[in-house]
Amino acid sequence: RRLSFEQLRDAALAATGDGSEVIALTLKDKAGAPLSGLALTGLLRRPTHQGMDQPLDWRERAGGNYVAEVLLPARGNWDLEVSASDRRNPPFEMKARLWFE
């Protein structure tokens, strides 16, 4: 089971029905199969401003699809840091700069 950096580039900001927003991320192995049951931790950092960083509380919504609720005080560049673990192997660390409009 191997994760790749490319998967973080596909992270998307999506509106929910109640007016909040989530970052959605789908994790797959190298064969394209969804990776379910992972424990994710993360942080969303604002590289240009202090005091806007947000810890992310991930939950699995469906097979390999994970979401974390966010409240973005500003759009633009954000650094997403995610650690994924299956609790048997060392965590896989992923980082990516994302642009949210």
N, C-alpha and C positions, 0 to 999 in steps of 0.2 A: 504494500500500500504506500504509494508515493504521491505527495502533493507537489504542486509547482507554483512558482511565483506568478505565472500567467493568470492563475485563478483569481488573484486579488485585483487584477486590472479589470475584471468583469464585475466587481462589486458595484452595486447600484443603490441609489437613494430612491426610495419609493414612499409615496403617501399611503397612509392607512385610512380606513373609513372614519376614524374618530378625530382626524385632523393632525395626528402626530405623524412622524416619519420614521422609517427604519432603513438601515443598511442591510441589503440582502446579498448573500454570498452562497454560491453553490460549490461544494468541494467534491472533486472526482479523482479517482485513481488514474494512472497513466493509460489504462484501457478504456477510460470514459465512464466507468461505473461509479454511481454516487457513493460517497463515504459517509455512512450514518454512524451515530453513536459517539462522535468525537466530543471531547471537552474543549471548548474554545474560550480563550480569554483575549482581551484586546483593549486598545486605546486609540482614540481618534485625536490627533494633535493638529493644532493650527500653527503652521510653521512661521507665520508672519506676525502673530500676536500672542502675548502671554495671557494666561488666565482663561483660555477657551478650551483647553484639553478636556476630553471626556472619556471616562472608563466605559467599556462596552460590556453589557451583559447579554451574551449570546444564548439563543435557544434554537433548537432544531424544529423547524416547522414541518418539514417533510423530508423524505429520503435525500440526505446530503445538502438540503437547503437550510441555511442558518440565517437568522435575523437578529438584529440588535436595535432597540429603539434609541433614537437620538433626538436632540433638540439643538439644531445648528443656529448659533447666534449670527452667523454670516455665511454667505456662499463663497466659493472660490477654492483655493488649494487647501487640502487637508492631507495629512499623513496617516494612513491606516496601518496599524501594527496588530497582527493577529498571531496567536500561538494556538496550535491545534495538537491535541494529544489523544491517543487511543488508550492511555493509561498503562500500556505495556512497553512502549518505546519512548525514547526521549521526544519531547515536544518539537514540532516543526514550526520554525519561526518564519513569518512572512511579513514583508513591508512593501508598501506602495504609496506613491503620491497620487491622489485622486482630485478631480475637479468636479465640484458640485455647483450647478447653476441655480 
